Amino acid sequence: MRRIPVSSRAVVSVGYDAGTSTLEVEYVSGGVYRYSPVPRRVFDGLLAADSIGTYLTTHVKPHYPYARVG
């Protein structure tokens, strides 16, 4: 999945696959995780958030299943 760099202390890059509703997050720690099924509006909110780390903790992690892929 193609990811885009973001400005965050916790996250290096994020990507989204609309076909599978999958959000991919590369953390500063080196881990890469896929969250699914994540609606496009949640990904858009992530990109617009003042704090990507806080948005992930509040709007993504507690609501969507994930798997470490890297």
C-alpha positions as semicolon CSV with decimal commas, in nm:
position;residue;x (nm);y (nm);z (nm)
1;M;0,000;0,000;0,000
2;R;0,130;0,345;-0,085
3;R;0,171;0,566;0,220
4;I;0,221;0,941;0,249
5;P;0,454;1,105;0,501
6;V;0,287;1,295;0,785
7;S;0,405;1,547;1,042
8;S;0,374;1,366;1,374
9;R;0,587;1,266;1,671
10;A;0,429;0,919;1,673
11;V;0,359;0,840;1,307
12;V;0,588;0,841;1,002
13;S;0,333;0,775;0,727
14;V;-0,026;0,669;0,656
15;G;-0,203;0,512;0,361
16;Y;-0,556;0,418;0,266
17;D;-0,700;0,160;0,027
18;A;-1,058;0,258;-0,060
19;G;-1,129;-0,078;-0,222
20;T;-1,075;-0,266;0,104
21;S;-1,137;0,023;0,348
22;T;-0,795;-0,042;0,497
23;L;-0,590;0,218;0,682
24;E;-0,216;0,151;0,708
25;V;-0,004;0,332;0,967
26;E;0,374;0,333;1,000
27;Y;0,474;0,433;1,352
28;V;0,800;0,600;1,456
29;S;0,883;0,283;1,651
30;G;0,908;0,100;1,317
31;G;0,585;-0,100;1,336
32;V;0,340;-0,098;1,046
33;Y;-0,024;-0,174;1,124
34;R;-0,335;-0,220;0,912
35;Y;-0,676;-0,125;1,051
36;S;-0,991;-0,242;0,875
37;P;-1,268;-0,173;0,785
38;V;-1,207;0,201;0,828
39;P;-1,446;0,443;0,654
40;R;-1,292;0,702;0,422
41;R;-1,426;0,982;0,645
42;V;-1,208;0,852;0,932
43;F;-0,898;0,858;0,711
44;D;-0,985;1,211;0,596
45;G;-1,029;1,313;0,960
46;L;-0,689;1,166;1,041
47;L;-0,520;1,374;0,773
48;A;-0,697;1,689;0,895
49;A;-0,631;1,630;1,266
50;D;-0,417;1,867;1,471
51;S;-0,257;1,562;1,632
52;I;-0,241;1,241;1,430
53;G;-0,137;1,036;1,733
54;T;-0,429;1,161;1,941
55;Y;-0,672;1,105;1,654
56;L;-0,552;0,746;1,614
57;T;-0,584;0,681;1,987
58;T;-0,935;0,828;2,000
59;H;-1,097;0,747;1,666
60;V;-0,917;0,445;1,524
61;K;-0,746;0,211;1,772
62;P;-1,047;0,145;1,998
63;H;-1,290;0,095;1,709
64;Y;-1,125;-0,108;1,431
65;P;-0,949;-0,444;1,426
66;Y;-0,583;-0,434;1,332
67;A;-0,290;-0,654;1,236
68;R;0,081;-0,583;1,241
69;V;0,222;-0,620;0,892
70;G;0,570;-0,486;0,937
